[in-house]
């Protein structure tokens, strides 16, 4: 009888959808007041093994990760919005190639992949707002930033939110120490 209870879940508290925060290694001082984030889908492809009566699906060998998006409150000085905006603009260099050079070189003038990409961390918080897990994204780069629509006829103050979408190489879910796999 004791063995039956040994496999039971000990923590009966449920994960809250409001407990999270996002940090970006490229801009550690910029606060992203996140109000929506989704841990992206992860999909394993399949292969088909031919058989006499019915073809059989078998696990493939490539994982596909969906894009990572999060929505954040825009600060009054536009600092968090402009960091993403300028990063996008530097990668896309819509006006001059000098923008790309400025965005992708370090202070010594050397091409630096770290200037193109950034790691990011989505901290999952428990009901006491302590980190219980971190979703670590490797080599993020932005591909979309939503617009800000000003409206003089609004009767209430609705603070701006923006959504940014990133591509990345891979993500891992780790313990709060940031190194140990969960």
Buried (B, 14 or more C-beta within 10 A) or exposed (E): EEEEEEEEEEEEEEEEEEBBBBBBBBBEEBBBBBBEBEBBEEEEEEEEEEEEEEEEEEEEEEEEBEEBBBBBBBBEEEEBBBBBBEBBBBBEBEEEEEBBEEBBEEEEEEEEEEBBBBBBBBBBBBEEEEBBBBBBBEBBBBBEBBEEEEEEEEEEEEEBBBBBEBBBEEBEEBEBEEEEEE
